Each structure stands twice: as structure tokens, then as C-alpha cells.
Amino acid sequence: MGDDEFIGKQVSLDVTEVASKSGETVVTAQVGGNGFHGPSHFSFRVAGDRVSRMTIRE
């Protein structure tokens, strides 16, 4: 999934699962809109009260 899949697109995310794994929160969502369509996984690491890293993978 490249930058052009979200930037400048109308995107919808239907969250289907949230899990904690190895210090990360992984959100699985079905992506829709006028760009990429399909499942994606968003991994978040938090430091204090801020997101320190976010990774998106299909």
C-alpha cells in the first residue's frame, strides 16, 4: 500500500479486530473508499501519551 492509497482519497475503515501483541496495538480493518479496497493491519507503539510509531501493512 503506497502513499497514494490514502492521500487525497476518500477512505473508510471498518475496524474488525483490535489486539495487543509484543507492546504494540494492532488494529485490523476493512478499507474502502475510492482507493485501496481490502483488509489492512495498523500497528501502533505508544510512548507516554503519544503514538511513537505506526506501521500499515496489507
N, CA, C and O atoms as a CHARMM CRD file, in Angstrom:
* protein
*
  232
    1    1 MET  N      0.85700  -1.16500   0.00000 PROA 1      0.00000
    2    1 MET  CA     0.00000   0.00000   0.00000 PROA 1      0.00000
    3    1 MET  C      0.90500   1.23100   0.00000 PROA 1      0.00000
    4    1 MET  O      1.69100   1.41900   0.92800 PROA 1      0.00000
    5    2 GLY  N      0.80300   2.05100  -1.01100 PROA 2      0.00000
    6    2 GLY  CA     1.62200   3.24200  -1.10900 PROA 2      0.00000
    7    2 GLY  C      0.91200   4.47100  -0.57500 PROA 2      0.00000
    8    2 GLY  O     -0.26200   4.41600  -0.20800 PROA 2      0.00000
    9    3 ASP  N      1.64200   5.58900  -0.53500 PROA 3      0.00000
   10    3 ASP  CA     1.07400   6.84700  -0.05300 PROA 3      0.00000
   11    3 ASP  C     -0.16200   7.24900  -0.85100 PROA 3      0.00000
   12    3 ASP  O     -1.09100   7.84400  -0.30300 PROA 3      0.00000
   13    4 ASP  N     -0.17600   6.92700  -2.14300 PROA 4      0.00000
   14    4 ASP  CA    -1.29900   7.34300  -2.98300 PROA 4      0.00000
   15    4 ASP  C     -2.57300   6.55900  -2.69200 PROA 4      0.00000
   16    4 ASP  O     -3.62700   6.87600  -3.24300 PROA 4      0.00000
   17    5 GLU  N     -2.49700   5.54800  -1.84300 PROA 5      0.00000
   18    5 GLU  CA    -3.68700   4.77600  -1.49600 PROA 5      0.00000
   19    5 GLU  C     -4.58100   5.52000  -0.49500 PROA 5      0.00000
   20    5 GLU  O     -5.78400   5.26300  -0.45200 PROA 5      0.00000
   21    6 PHE  N     -4.02800   6.43000   0.30500 PROA 6      0.00000
   22    6 PHE  CA    -4.79800   7.17100   1.30800 PROA 6      0.00000
   23    6 PHE  C     -4.80000   8.67400   1.04400 PROA 6      0.00000
   24    6 PHE  O     -5.82100   9.33500   1.23800 PROA 6      0.00000
   25    7 ILE  N     -3.68700   9.20800   0.61200 PROA 7      0.00000
   26    7 ILE  CA    -3.56100  10.65800   0.45100 PROA 7      0.00000
   27    7 ILE  C     -4.41700  11.11400  -0.72400 PROA 7      0.00000
   28    7 ILE  O     -4.27000  10.61800  -1.84100 PROA 7      0.00000
   29    8 GLY  N     -5.31400  12.06500  -0.45900 PROA 8      0.00000
   30    8 GLY  CA    -6.17700  12.60700  -1.48900 PROA 8      0.00000
   31    8 GLY  C     -7.34700  11.70900  -1.85500 PROA 8      0.00000
   32    8 GLY  O     -8.03500  11.96000  -2.84500 PROA 8      0.00000
   33    9 LYS  N     -7.57800  10.66800  -1.07100 PROA 9      0.00000
   34    9 LYS  CA    -8.66900   9.72300  -1.33900 PROA 9      0.00000
   35    9 LYS  C     -9.71800   9.82200  -0.24800 PROA 9      0.00000
   36    9 LYS  O     -9.42200  10.23600   0.87300 PROA 9      0.00000
   37   10 GLN  N    -10.93100   9.44500  -0.57200 PROA 10     0.00000
   38   10 GLN  CA   -11.95600   9.26500   0.44800 PROA 10     0.00000
   39   10 GLN  C    -11.79200   7.83600   0.93800 PROA 10     0.00000
   40   10 GLN  O    -11.91000   6.89200   0.15600 PROA 10     0.00000
   41   11 VAL  N    -11.52200   7.67100   2.22300 PROA 11     0.00000
   42   11 VAL  CA   -11.22600   6.36000   2.78100 PROA 11     0.00000
   43   11 VAL  C    -12.18600   6.04900   3.91900 PROA 11     0.00000
   44   11 VAL  O    -12.50000   6.91000   4.74100 PROA 11     0.00000
   45   12 SER  N    -12.64300   4.81200   3.95000 PROA 12     0.00000
   46   12 SER  CA   -13.42600   4.36000   5.09600 PROA 12     0.00000
   47   12 SER  C    -12.70800   3.16900   5.71000 PROA 12     0.00000
   48   12 SER  O    -12.12800   2.34600   5.00100 PROA 12     0.00000
   49   13 LEU  N    -12.75200   3.08600   7.03900 PROA 13     0.00000
   50   13 LEU  CA   -12.13600   1.98100   7.77100 PROA 13     0.00000
   51   13 LEU  C    -13.19300   1.35100   8.65200 PROA 13     0.00000
   52   13 LEU  O    -13.79700   2.02600   9.48500 PROA 13     0.00000
   53   14 ASP  N    -13.42000   0.06200   8.47200 PROA 14     0.00000
   54   14 ASP  CA   -14.34600  -0.69400   9.30700 PROA 14     0.00000
   55   14 ASP  C    -13.50100  -1.61700  10.17700 PROA 14     0.00000
   56   14 ASP  O    -13.05100  -2.66800   9.71900 PROA 14     0.00000
   57   15 VAL  N    -13.28600  -1.22500  11.43000 PROA 15     0.00000
   58   15 VAL  CA   -12.42700  -1.99300  12.33800 PROA 15     0.00000
   59   15 VAL  C    -13.07700  -3.34500  12.63200 PROA 15     0.00000
   60   15 VAL  O    -14.23900  -3.42200  13.03100 PROA 15     0.00000
   61   16 THR  N    -12.29800  -4.40700  12.42300 PROA 16     0.00000
   62   16 THR  CA   -12.80200  -5.76000  12.64200 PROA 16     0.00000
   63   16 THR  C    -12.14400  -6.45500  13.82700 PROA 16     0.00000
   64   16 THR  O    -12.67400  -7.43800  14.34300 PROA 16     0.00000
   65   17 GLU  N    -10.98200  -5.94500  14.26400 PROA 17     0.00000
   66   17 GLU  CA   -10.28300  -6.57200  15.38900 PROA 17     0.00000
   67   17 GLU  C     -9.26400  -5.60600  15.97500 PROA 17     0.00000
   68   17 GLU  O     -8.66000  -4.81600  15.24900 PROA 17     0.00000
   69   18 VAL  N     -9.07400  -5.67000  17.28500 PROA 18     0.00000
   70   18 VAL  CA    -8.02600  -4.92000  17.97800 PROA 18     0.00000
   71   18 VAL  C     -7.33800  -5.89200  18.92300 PROA 18     0.00000
   72   18 VAL  O     -8.00200  -6.58200  19.69600 PROA 18     0.00000
   73   19 ALA  N     -6.00900  -5.95100  18.86600 PROA 19     0.00000
   74   19 ALA  CA    -5.26200  -6.88400  19.70700 PROA 19     0.00000
   75   19 ALA  C     -3.96800  -6.23300  20.17500 PROA 19     0.00000
   76   19 ALA  O     -3.42900  -5.35600  19.50000 PROA 19     0.00000
   77   20 SER  N     -3.47100  -6.66300  21.33200 PROA 20     0.00000
   78   20 SER  CA    -2.17000  -6.22500  21.83900 PROA 20     0.00000
   79   20 SER  C     -1.18800  -7.36000  21.65300 PROA 20     0.00000
   80   20 SER  O     -1.43900  -8.49300  22.06300 PROA 20     0.00000
   81   21 LYS  N     -0.05700  -7.03900  21.02600 PROA 21     0.00000
   82   21 LYS  CA     0.97400  -8.04400  20.76100 PROA 21     0.00000
   83   21 LYS  C      2.34300  -7.41000  20.93800 PROA 21     0.00000
   84   21 LYS  O      2.66000  -6.42600  20.27000 PROA 21     0.00000
   85   22 SER  N      3.14500  -7.95100  21.81400 PROA 22     0.00000
   86   22 SER  CA     4.54100  -7.52600  21.99200 PROA 22     0.00000
   87   22 SER  C      4.68700  -6.01900  22.15700 PROA 22     0.00000
   88   22 SER  O      5.56500  -5.41200  21.54500 PROA 22     0.00000
   89   23 GLY  N      3.83900  -5.41200  22.97700 PROA 23     0.00000
   90   23 GLY  CA     3.95100  -3.97800  23.22500 PROA 23     0.00000
   91   23 GLY  C      3.34200  -3.10000  22.14700 PROA 23     0.00000
   92   23 GLY  O      3.46300  -1.87700  22.21000 PROA 23     0.00000
   93   24 GLU  N      2.69200  -3.69800  21.16400 PROA 24     0.00000
   94   24 GLU  CA     2.03600  -2.94100  20.11100 PROA 24     0.00000
   95   24 GLU  C      0.53300  -3.20800  20.14500 PROA 24     0.00000
   96   24 GLU  O      0.08100  -4.26800  20.57800 PROA 24     0.00000
   97   25 THR  N     -0.21700  -2.23500  19.68500 PROA 25     0.00000
   98   25 THR  CA    -1.64700  -2.43300  19.47700 PROA 25     0.00000
   99   25 THR  C     -1.84500  -2.59700  17.97900 PROA 25     0.00000
  100   25 THR  O     -1.44400  -1.74000  17.19200 PROA 25     0.00000
  101   26 VAL  N     -2.46500  -3.70400  17.59100 PROA 26     0.00000
  102   26 VAL  CA    -2.68600  -3.99800  16.17700 PROA 26     0.00000
  103   26 VAL  C     -4.18300  -3.88300  15.89200 PROA 26     0.00000
  104   26 VAL  O     -4.99900  -4.57500  16.50100 PROA 26     0.00000
  105   27 VAL  N     -4.52400  -3.00500  14.96400 PROA 27     0.00000
  106   27 VAL  CA    -5.90400  -2.79100  14.56000 PROA 27     0.00000
  107   27 VAL  C     -6.06400  -3.35900  13.14600 PROA 27     0.00000
  108   27 VAL  O     -5.36000  -2.95100  12.22300 PROA 27     0.00000
  109   28 THR  N     -6.99000  -4.29400  12.99000 PROA 28     0.00000
  110   28 THR  CA    -7.29900  -4.85200  11.67900 PROA 28     0.00000
  111   28 THR  C     -8.57100  -4.18200  11.19000 PROA 28     0.00000
  112   28 THR  O     -9.55200  -4.08000  11.92700 PROA 28     0.00000
  113   29 ALA  N     -8.55100  -3.72700   9.94400 PROA 29     0.00000
  114   29 ALA  CA    -9.70400  -3.01700   9.39500 PROA 29     0.00000
  115   29 ALA  C     -9.90700  -3.37800   7.93300 PROA 29     0.00000
  116   29 ALA  O     -8.95900  -3.68400   7.21000 PROA 29     0.00000
  117   30 GLN  N    -11.14900  -3.33400   7.52200 PROA 30     0.00000
  118   30 GLN  CA   -11.50600  -3.45800   6.10700 PROA 30     0.00000
  119   30 GLN  C    -11.48800  -2.04700   5.53700 PROA 30     0.00000
  120   30 GLN  O    -12.21700  -1.17700   6.01300 PROA 30     0.00000
  121   31 VAL  N    -10.66700  -1.81600   4.53000 PROA 31     0.00000
  122   31 VAL  CA   -10.51100  -0.49000   3.93600 PROA 31     0.00000
  123   31 VAL  C    -11.40900  -0.37500   2.71000 PROA 31     0.00000
  124   31 VAL  O    -11.46900  -1.29300   1.89200 PROA 31     0.00000
  125   32 GLY  N    -12.09800   0.73600   2.58400 PROA 32     0.00000
  126   32 GLY  CA   -12.93900   1.00800   1.42800 PROA 32     0.00000
  127   32 GLY  C    -12.78000   2.44500   1.00100 PROA 32     0.00000
  128   32 GLY  O    -11.95800   3.17000   1.56100 PROA 32     0.00000
  129   33 GLY  N    -13.53900   2.86700   0.03400 PROA 33     0.00000
  130   33 GLY  CA   -13.47700   4.23500  -0.47200 PROA 33     0.00000
  131   33 GLY  C    -13.08600   4.23200  -1.93100 PROA 33     0.00000
  132   33 GLY  O    -13.35300   3.26600  -2.64500 PROA 33     0.00000
  133   34 ASN  N    -12.45300   5.30800  -2.38600 PROA 34     0.00000
  134   34 ASN  CA   -12.08300   5.37900  -3.80000 PROA 34     0.00000
  135   34 ASN  C    -10.60000   5.13700  -4.04100 PROA 34     0.00000
  136   34 ASN  O    -10.03700   5.62800  -5.01900 PROA 34     0.00000
  137   35 GLY  N     -9.96900   4.38000  -3.14900 PROA 35     0.00000
  138   35 GLY  CA    -8.56700   3.97400  -3.30700 PROA 35     0.00000
  139   35 GLY  C     -8.47000   2.47400  -3.10500 PROA 35     0.00000
  140   35 GLY  O     -9.23900   1.71200  -3.68900 PROA 35     0.00000
  141   36 PHE  N     -7.54200   2.05800  -2.29300 PROA 36     0.00000
  142   36 PHE  CA    -7.34600   0.64500  -1.97200 PROA 36     0.00000
  143   36 PHE  C     -8.60100   0.06900  -1.32100 PROA 36     0.00000
  144   36 PHE  O     -9.27200   0.74100  -0.53700 PROA 36     0.00000
  145   37 HSD  N     -8.90600  -1.17100  -1.65400 PROA 37     0.00000
  146   37 HSD  CA   -10.00500  -1.91300  -1.01600 PROA 37     0.00000
  147   37 HSD  C     -9.44100  -3.22100  -0.49700 PROA 37     0.00000
  148   37 HSD  O     -8.75400  -3.94100  -1.22200 PROA 37     0.00000
  149   38 GLY  N     -9.72900  -3.52600   0.74800 PROA 38     0.00000
  150   38 GLY  CA    -9.30100  -4.80800   1.29800 PROA 38     0.00000
  151   38 GLY  C     -8.88700  -4.66600   2.74100 PROA 38     0.00000
  152   38 GLY  O     -8.94700  -3.57800   3.31300 PROA 38     0.00000
  153   39 PRO  N     -8.46400  -5.77700   3.33100 PROA 39     0.00000
  154   39 PRO  CA    -8.05400  -5.74600   4.73300 PROA 39     0.00000
  155   39 PRO  C     -6.65900  -5.13700   4.89700 PROA 39     0.00000
  156   39 PRO  O     -5.77900  -5.32800   4.05700 PROA 39     0.00000
  157   40 SER  N     -6.48000  -4.41100   5.98100 PROA 40     0.00000
  158   40 SER  CA    -5.17000  -3.85300   6.33900 PROA 40     0.00000
  159   40 SER  C     -4.98900  -3.97100   7.83700 PROA 40     0.00000
  160   40 SER  O     -5.95400  -4.07400   8.59400 PROA 40     0.00000
  161   41 HSD  N     -3.72700  -3.95500   8.24800 PROA 41     0.00000
  162   41 HSD  CA    -3.36600  -4.05200   9.65900 PROA 41     0.00000
  163   41 HSD  C     -2.54800  -2.81300  10.01800 PROA 41     0.00000
  164   41 HSD  O     -1.55600  -2.49700   9.36100 PROA 41     0.00000
  165   42 PHE  N     -2.97300  -2.12300  11.06000 PROA 42     0.00000
  166   42 PHE  CA    -2.31200  -0.91600  11.53100 PROA 42     0.00000
  167   42 PHE  C     -1.70300  -1.22000  12.89700 PROA 42     0.00000
  168   42 PHE  O     -2.42700  -1.53300  13.84200 PROA 42     0.00000
  169   43 SER  N     -0.37400  -1.13000  13.00700 PROA 43     0.00000
  170   43 SER  CA     0.31400  -1.40500  14.26900 PROA 43     0.00000
  171   43 SER  C      0.75500  -0.08700  14.89100 PROA 43     0.00000
  172   43 SER  O      1.34400   0.76300  14.22200 PROA 43     0.00000
  173   44 PHE  N      0.46200   0.07400  16.18000 PROA 44     0.00000
  174   44 PHE  CA     0.79900   1.29300  16.90500 PROA 44     0.00000
  175   44 PHE  C      1.69200   0.97700  18.09200 PROA 44     0.00000
  176   44 PHE  O      1.43200   0.02800  18.83300 PROA 44     0.00000
  177   45 ARG  N      2.75000   1.77300  18.27600 PROA 45     0.00000
  178   45 ARG  CA     3.54600   1.76500  19.50200 PROA 45     0.00000
  179   45 ARG  C      3.31100   3.09700  20.18500 PROA 45     0.00000
  180   45 ARG  O      3.26600   4.14200  19.53700 PROA 45     0.00000
  181   46 VAL  N      3.16500   3.04900  21.48400 PROA 46     0.00000
  182   46 VAL  CA     2.88800   4.25900  22.25300 PROA 46     0.00000
  183   46 VAL  C      4.03400   4.51700  23.21100 PROA 46     0.00000
  184   46 VAL  O      4.54300   3.59200  23.84400 PROA 46     0.00000
  185   47 ALA  N      4.44200   5.78100  23.32000 PROA 47     0.00000
  186   47 ALA  CA     5.44700   6.21600  24.29400 PROA 47     0.00000
  187   47 ALA  C      4.79200   7.32700  25.10300 PROA 47     0.00000
  188   47 ALA  O      4.55200   8.41900  24.58800 PROA 47     0.00000
  189   48 GLY  N      4.50400   7.04600  26.37300 PROA 48     0.00000
  190   48 GLY  CA     3.78800   8.01600  27.20100 PROA 48     0.00000
  191   48 GLY  C      2.36700   8.13200  26.69900 PROA 48     0.00000
  192   48 GLY  O      1.64900   7.13500  26.62200 PROA 48     0.00000
  193   49 ASP  N      1.95300   9.34900  26.35600 PROA 49     0.00000
  194   49 ASP  CA     0.59800   9.55400  25.86000 PROA 49     0.00000
  195   49 ASP  C      0.56300   9.85200  24.36000 PROA 49     0.00000
  196   49 ASP  O     -0.39600  10.44200  23.86100 PROA 49     0.00000
  197   50 ARG  N      1.62300   9.43700  23.63900 PROA 50     0.00000
  198   50 ARG  CA     1.71100   9.72200  22.20600 PROA 50     0.00000
  199   50 ARG  C      2.03300   8.46400  21.40500 PROA 50     0.00000
  200   50 ARG  O      2.69000   7.54600  21.89500 PROA 50     0.00000
  201   51 VAL  N      1.55800   8.44700  20.17500 PROA 51     0.00000
  202   51 VAL  CA     1.93700   7.37700  19.25600 PROA 51     0.00000
  203   51 VAL  C      3.36700   7.64900  18.81600 PROA 51     0.00000
  204   51 VAL  O      3.66200   8.71300  18.27200 PROA 51     0.00000
  205   52 SER  N      4.26000   6.68200  19.05400 PROA 52     0.00000
  206   52 SER  CA     5.65300   6.86200  18.66600 PROA 52     0.00000
  207   52 SER  C      5.96900   6.21100  17.32700 PROA 52     0.00000
  208   52 SER  O      6.96400   6.54700  16.68400 PROA 52     0.00000
  209   53 ARG  N      5.12000   5.28200  16.91100 PROA 53     0.00000
  210   53 ARG  CA     5.33400   4.61700  15.62800 PROA 53     0.00000
  211   53 ARG  C      4.01400   4.01700  15.15600 PROA 53     0.00000
  212   53 ARG  O      3.25000   3.46300  15.94600 PROA 53     0.00000
  213   54 MET  N      3.76100   4.13700  13.86000 PROA 54     0.00000
  214   54 MET  CA     2.59900   3.49600  13.25200 PROA 54     0.00000
  215   54 MET  C      3.04800   2.83100  11.96800 PROA 54     0.00000
  216   54 MET  O      3.73400   3.44700  11.15300 PROA 54     0.00000
  217   55 THR  N      2.66500   1.58100  11.78300 PROA 55     0.00000
  218   55 THR  CA     3.00800   0.83100  10.58300 PROA 55     0.00000
  219   55 THR  C      1.72200   0.30900   9.96400 PROA 55     0.00000
  220   55 THR  O      0.85100  -0.20000  10.66800 PROA 55     0.00000
  221   56 ILE  N      1.60200   0.43500   8.63900 PROA 56     0.00000
  222   56 ILE  CA     0.44500  -0.08500   7.92000 PROA 56     0.00000
  223   56 ILE  C      0.93500  -1.19300   6.99700 PROA 56     0.00000
  224   56 ILE  O      1.90600  -1.03300   6.25800 PROA 56     0.00000
  225   57 ARG  N      0.22800  -2.32900   7.06400 PROA 57     0.00000
  226   57 ARG  CA     0.54900  -3.40800   6.12000 PROA 57     0.00000
  227   57 ARG  C     -0.74700  -4.07500   5.67200 PROA 57     0.00000
  228   57 ARG  O     -1.74700  -4.08200   6.39000 PROA 57     0.00000
  229   58 GLU  N     -0.70000  -4.62200   4.49100 PROA 58     0.00000
  230   58 GLU  CA    -1.87900  -5.30900   3.95600 PROA 58     0.00000
  231   58 GLU  C     -1.94900  -6.69100   4.52400 PROA 58     0.00000
  232   58 GLU  O     -2.86900  -7.44400   4.20300 PROA 58     0.00000
